[in-house]
Amino acid sequence: MLFRSDADKNVQSLWRVSADGGQPARQLTRGQADSSPAWSPDGAKIAFLRADGGAAQLWVMPADGGEPEQVTTLPLGAGAAVWSPDGTKIAFAAPVDLRAVPGEDDAARARRAAAPVVTTRIDYKADGSGLLRTVRKHLHVLDTGSGEVRPVTEGDWHAGVPVWSPDSAKLAFGAATAPDSDLHYRAPVYTVDVSGGFAKPELVALGDGLGFPAAWTPDGAALIVAGTPSVPFGHLHLLRVSLTAPAGVTGPAEVTDLTATLDRNVMPGGPGYPGGMPQLADGGDTVMFCVRDRGCSHLYAVPADGSGEPRAVVAGAGRVVAGLSVSAGKAAGALAT
């Protein structure tokens, strides 16, 4: 982020720096509010959000620099890009007004935004968003070849950030879909098939708890989730949710607590909170994740199959890890000391 004194405002741009620090940082974009960059699986492109004077939309540009292309024009904007493993699709969560009608113009949206707020729920506003009115967050999928954007969830609830299955056919996400979730909050883990037409999400785990899916194991057999089996709760845990059951076995998915011996709160990160979403490393054999410890956020690792104990990777008094990205045997993040 840059602060431009002549404009008296924050200006956010994307920069590229070599992982080994051998090359100087290079500015890639020159928008007024560029954020949330995401590499394509082949490393050739970067998708990002740009909010220059309006709702943030998705743009895509060559990773080596070049002219970015706007790929969404949604009325209320788009969300951070999540590339499919095969690179043919981008998923994101975006705001949708349940009362919007096809073809309406900005004037109609402005009139609805200025109308009195009538609500029957106690979750009618949110930090950072204000009054929600009839706006809900739902998942969309962009076809990178055709440019088509289509919604893949709908309803009077908010969908969480999606993660792709290894075959690029399904999305996993957390969502508080129950009509009384404003009074008795729980946000189970769902999956939805996006390989064809519109499909109904399938509840897979944590029906009485909440989950933030972070990664799908490479074999597609399980999800790595920051969550808890029940609410109310004390700590978030790092969970392995099995998506396959032995022959003849029915019932809830098997959930393994990878941090059962660690009396610390898993920190998936968020506005105003350090930490970062858990990431797979070592070809899917290890999970890197952040925990809160004495007011700081530390980086830990644990076997993804639950066969070992969590171990500290970056810890110590006064150390705060914020943001986490893992690739090619290296973990990157912001470290405050």
GIMOFEN-V656725 format. One line per field, one symbol per residue. ss: DSSP state (A for helix, B for strand, O for the rest). psi: psi as a letter, one per 40 degrees, with the letter a starting at -180 (. if undefined). A space follows every 50 residues. Layout:
ss: ???
psi: ???
This chain:
ss: OBBBOOOOBBBBOOBBOOOOOOOOOBBOOOOOBBBBBBBOOOOOBBBBBB OOOOOOBBBBBBOOOOOOBBOOOOOOOOOOOBBOOOOOBBBBBBBBBOOO OOOOOAAAAAAAAAOOOOOOOOOOBBOOOBBOOOBBBBBBBBBOOOOOBB BOOOOOOOBOOOBBOOOOOBBBBBBOOOOOOOOOOOBBBBBBBOOOOOOO OBBBBOOOOBBBBBBBOOOOOBBBBBBBOOOOOOOOBBBBBBOOOOOOOO OOOOBBBOOOOOOOBBOBBBOOBBBOOOBBBAAAOBBBBBBBBOOBBBBB BBBOOOOOOOBBBBOOOOOBBBBBBBBOOBBBBBBBO
psi: hihhddefihhhihihiideeeiiihhdifidghifihiideedihiihh ggeaihihihiideiahihheifideiaihihiideeeihiihihhhdei iheiiddddddddeiihhieiefeiihedahdbfhihiiihhheddehhi ieiiigihhahiiiidefdiiiiihgeidfeddghigihiihheebahih ihhdifdeaiighdihideeeiihhhaieiiiidiiihihhheiiihehi aiihhhhefdehgihhgeiihehaaihiiiiffeeihhiiihhfeihihi iiheeeeiiiihdhaihehhhhihhhifeihiihhh.
